Amino acid sequence: MNKPVDFQKRELKGYSNVQIGEKSKYKDTQTYTDPSFLFNEAEATPAFMTGSEVIREAIKRANIDLSVAYPITPQSEAAALIGELYAEGYMGDYFRGENEFGVMSQCAGAAFGGARVFTTTAGPGTLRAFENFPMWSGARLPIQVCVTMRGVNSPLSIQPDTMEAYFLLETGMLVWHAETAQDLFDWILKGYIVAEMPDVHLPIAVCCDGFFVTHTKDTVVLPDEKYCLPPYDPYRSPVPCMDMECPPVRMMRDPFVMKSNYISYMTQASWQLEVRAAIERSRKHTKALIGDLIECENTDNEIVMIASGTAVSQSREAIRLLGLEGINVGLIKIKTLRPFPHEEITEALKNAKKIFVPEFNVAGWLAREIRAVIPNNERVVCGPHVAGGMTMPSEVIADEIKKAMGMKVSGMTARG
C-alpha cells in the first residue's frame, strides 16, 4: 500500500542545499522528494505510451537544469518533447546546438558550472559527439545522455543496431542498457542518483534500442508528477566546481605536458585508473537502486541465453517456443555494461554447457565481453546476431539452439 508523503520540510542526507518537501525552484507544483520514496513508495499509475514519451516523463521528474538538443532519428521526438517541458517550466534552460559535437561541448560547459544536464543522441550523431565523452569522464562530469541506438554503418541505416553501446564501453562512462520502456523511465532517474554520488561522479549513458523502445507503446508505471528529484549539489563533486573562485583553467594549471613526458604519462595513467575505479565503486549504488546487475531465470539449465536490451525480450519468447518442444533454456539479462557484471555472470553460468548470445549488431561484441570473463569460454555461441535494423524473430533464436543440439530445423521461408 502506498504511504502518504511527509511534506514536513527536513534535511536529506547528502543534499546540504535542499530540504525534502521544499517546492522546486522550477515548477512550484513539484516538491523535492527523497529518491527512495520516489522510487519505492510514491503513489503511481500505469500509462500507455511510447519510449520517447517515457523519456519526457522521466525528465519531468528529474529536476534538470539544462537540456541541449540536436535532432537525429530516432531521438528527435524525445528531444522535441523535452523542449515542451521547458516551455511548461519544468527545467532551467533548453536550446538547440549547432551539431552533435557542439551539443556535447555545451553540455560539458553547463556541467562544469554545476548544472544537472541531460541530452539525447543516436547513430552517426553519437559518433560525431564522441570526442566529448572521454572528456566528460576525465573531468568527472555527471552528465546523462540517453542513447537511442541505431545503425552507424555505410550504407546508411536508421534502423536499430547496438554498435553504439560497444563504442561507449571504454570512454570511462557508466553504460546501462534498457530492455523496456519501464527500464528506461526508472534508469534515467536512478542514473542521476548513481552518477552524482561523490565516490562515482561520472557521466552515464542510458541506452535503449531505437524504434524497438522509442517508437513502440508499452505500459509504464509512473509516480505522481508532483514529485521530483532533489537538485544536483555540485559541491559534492570530487573535483572543484567551476565558479568565480575556481575558474576552468584550474583543471590544467601548470600543464603537465609542458613539464616532462614522464609527468604527462603518469598523470594520464593515474587519472584513467581513477576513472575506472569510480566505475567499479558505482556497483554498490547501482545495486541499491536497480537490484543486481543481472537478472537470472532458470540458469541451472545446461543451455542458457544471455543478452541485453530488447534482445532479452526476443530471447524470452524463444525460450517459450523451445519449452513447447521440451527444451529447457535459462536466461540472463544484463542491465549494466559498465560496470560489467563479470563475477555475477561467471557464477550464473557455472552449470551451462552451451551459452547463446543473441545481439542486434554484426560484430557480436557482447559475446566477446562474456568470453573475456568466464572460464571455458568455448561454451559461448556468438549469435544469432542481425544488423542494419533487421528484426530477430524468436524462431531464429530457437533454431540456432536446436542446430547446436543437432536437431533438424526448417528455414523461415518454410514457415509460410
Buried (B, 14 or more C-beta within 10 A) or exposed (E): EEEEBEEEEEEBEEBEEBBBBBEBEBBEEBBBBBBEBBBEBBEBEEBEBBBBBBBBBBBBBBBBBBBBBBBBBBBBBBBEBBBEBBEEEBBBEBEEBEEBBBBBBBBBBBBBBBBBBBBBBBBBBBBBBBEBBBBBBBBBBBBBBBBBBBBBBEEEBBBBBBBBBBBBBBBBBBBBBBBBBBBBBBBBBBBBBBBBBBEBBBBBBBBBBBBBBBBEEBEBEBBBEBBBBBBBBBEBBEBBBBEEEEEEEEBEEEEBEEEEEEBBEEBEEEBBEEBBEBBEBBBEBBBEBBEBBBBBBBBEBEBBBBBBBBBBBBBBBBBEBBEEEEBEBBBBBBBBBBBBBBEBBEEBBEEBEBBBBBBBBBBBBBBBBBBEBBEEBEBBBBBBBBBBBBEBBBBBBBBBBBEEEEEEBEEEEEEE
